[in-house]
Amino acid sequence: MKGRDPAVDETGVDGPAVDGTAAHGTVVEGTAVDGTAVHRPFVIRLAALTDADRIVTVLRRSITELCVADHHNDPGVLGAWLENKTVANVRAWIESPRTYMVVADRGTNTPDTDPMSTKSVDAPDPVRAAAVCGVASMSTTGAILLCYLLPEVQFTGVGRALLNALETEARRRGLREVSLESTVSARGFYSRYGYRPSSNDPANSSLLFKVLTP
Ligand SMILES: CC(C)(COP(=O)(O)OP(=O)(O)OC[C@H]1O[C@@H](n2cnc3c(N)ncnc32)[C@H](O)[C@@H]1OP(=O)(O)O)[C@@H](O)C(=O)NCCC(=O)NCCS
């Protein structure tokens, strides 16, 4: 990958370690009286079933508010995109053994258990479910399926931490490559982290690949 390795971060966000411990970082929570940004910590952890409601909110707001370059506020396009973003579907994706799903949780940065070590199905704490501000998922074969966050935490390192978590899991599974179909809105983000169109299919520019370094 060209550029700096996103696993090594100068601003305090780091990806989950190979042993499964969580990634930590901060999101901007507001502005102090003196005008400086107030940061709140977040952690990347496995999605839990009780996160499903909140994940749906994150997905729907992210698509509606951050992906205008894709849907152009066309009700038909937007409606079709949002149609499968339901609590029932999200719960099924969390439970699926073929899907790895993580969330960015700004409720705490000190999880009481190792949140990345098992496929958890119960939320560690309902308060934390309400603090979910981003979500990402990948198939066990390395297809990145989701990477979305709330508009208020955009450009604060959450996306990078989520992507790191997926890439770390792909490496842990011995995968050599990850792929995704990018939105127009996120194209620059993925390019920043080494995702490129296939040389065999340059015309289909929304389909991006990245070869993982060990
Ligand atoms: C794409 C998305 C996940 C990025 O998340 P984010 O938390 O805002 O990104 P980060 O703050 O981690 O940014 C990391 C770096 O990428 C850059 N970046 C982020 N979004 C970018 C964009 N759209 N174009 C170019 N660069 C971008 C940041 O400037 C930052 O660069 P820096 O390290 O040089 O400062 C988020 O904007 C989002 O949810 N977008 C809408 C949903 C979407 O399209 N998801 C992709 C589905 S395939």
The ligand as a MOL file (V3000), in Angstrom:
LIG
                    3D

  0  0  0     0  0            999 V3000
M  V30 BEGIN CTAB
M  V30 COUNTS 48 50 0 0 0
M  V30 BEGIN ATOM
M  V30 1 C -16.2400 7.1480 4.1590 0
M  V30 2 C -16.2760 7.2780 5.6640 0
M  V30 3 C -16.4720 5.8840 6.2710 0
M  V30 4 C -14.9370 7.8720 6.1460 0
M  V30 5 O -14.9390 7.8930 7.5370 0
M  V30 6 P -14.2630 9.0980 8.3760 0
M  V30 7 O -14.2930 8.6830 9.7990 0
M  V30 8 O -14.8780 10.3900 8.0180 0
M  V30 9 O -12.7770 9.0830 7.8630 0
M  V30 10 P -11.4830 9.3600 8.7530 0
M  V30 11 O -11.7290 10.5330 9.6340 0
M  V30 12 O -11.0650 8.0850 9.4130 0
M  V30 13 O -10.4620 9.7900 7.6210 0
M  V30 14 C -9.2110 9.1700 7.4490 0
M  V30 15 C -8.5040 9.8930 6.3340 0
M  V30 16 O -9.2460 9.7580 5.1240 0
M  V30 17 C -9.5820 11.0510 4.6320 0
M  V30 18 N -10.9260 10.9930 4.0860 0
M  V30 19 C -12.0630 10.6910 4.7270 0
M  V30 20 N -13.1020 10.7200 3.8850 0
M  V30 21 C -12.6030 11.0670 2.6850 0
M  V30 22 C -13.1700 11.2660 1.4040 0
M  V30 23 N -14.4930 11.0790 1.1750 0
M  V30 24 N -12.3530 11.6050 0.3810 0
M  V30 25 C -11.0260 11.7550 0.5770 0
M  V30 26 N -10.4190 11.5750 1.7750 0
M  V30 27 C -11.2090 11.2500 2.8130 0
M  V30 28 C -9.5090 11.9640 5.8350 0
M  V30 29 O -9.3010 13.3130 5.4520 0
M  V30 30 C -8.3540 11.3800 6.5810 0
M  V30 31 O -7.1510 11.7690 5.9550 0
M  V30 32 P -5.8980 12.2660 6.8310 0
M  V30 33 O -5.4820 11.0990 7.6770 0
M  V30 34 O -4.8950 12.6400 5.8080 0
M  V30 35 O -6.3930 13.4090 7.6690 0
M  V30 36 C -17.4170 8.2220 6.1440 0
M  V30 37 O -17.2360 9.5010 5.5820 0
M  V30 38 C -18.8000 7.7400 5.7790 0
M  V30 39 O -19.4320 7.0440 6.5570 0
M  V30 40 N -19.2860 8.1360 4.5800 0
M  V30 41 C -20.6400 7.8220 4.1590 0
M  V30 42 C -20.8560 6.3520 3.9860 0
M  V30 43 C -20.0490 5.7410 2.8730 0
M  V30 44 O -20.0210 6.1890 1.7400 0
M  V30 45 N -19.4160 4.5960 3.2350 0
M  V30 46 C -18.6890 3.7760 2.3250 0
M  V30 47 C -19.5430 2.6690 1.8890 0
M  V30 48 S -18.6770 1.6900 0.6390 0
M  V30 END ATOM
M  V30 BEGIN BOND
M  V30 1 1 1 2
M  V30 2 1 2 3
M  V30 3 1 2 4
M  V30 4 1 2 36
M  V30 5 1 4 5
M  V30 6 1 5 6
M  V30 7 2 6 7
M  V30 8 1 6 8
M  V30 9 1 6 9
M  V30 10 1 9 10
M  V30 11 2 10 11
M  V30 12 1 10 12
M  V30 13 1 10 13
M  V30 14 1 13 14
M  V30 15 1 14 15
M  V30 16 1 15 16
M  V30 17 1 15 30
M  V30 18 1 16 17
M  V30 19 1 17 18
M  V30 20 1 17 28
M  V30 21 1 18 19
M  V30 22 1 18 27
M  V30 23 2 19 20
M  V30 24 1 20 21
M  V30 25 1 21 22
M  V30 26 2 21 27
M  V30 27 1 22 23
M  V30 28 2 22 24
M  V30 29 1 24 25
M  V30 30 2 25 26
M  V30 31 1 26 27
M  V30 32 1 28 29
M  V30 33 1 28 30
M  V30 34 1 30 31
M  V30 35 1 31 32
M  V30 36 2 32 33
M  V30 37 1 32 34
M  V30 38 1 32 35
M  V30 39 1 36 37
M  V30 40 1 36 38
M  V30 41 2 38 39
M  V30 42 1 38 40
M  V30 43 1 40 41
M  V30 44 1 41 42
M  V30 45 1 42 43
M  V30 46 2 43 44
M  V30 47 1 43 45
M  V30 48 1 45 46
M  V30 49 1 46 47
M  V30 50 1 47 48
M  V30 END BOND
M  V30 END CTAB
M  END
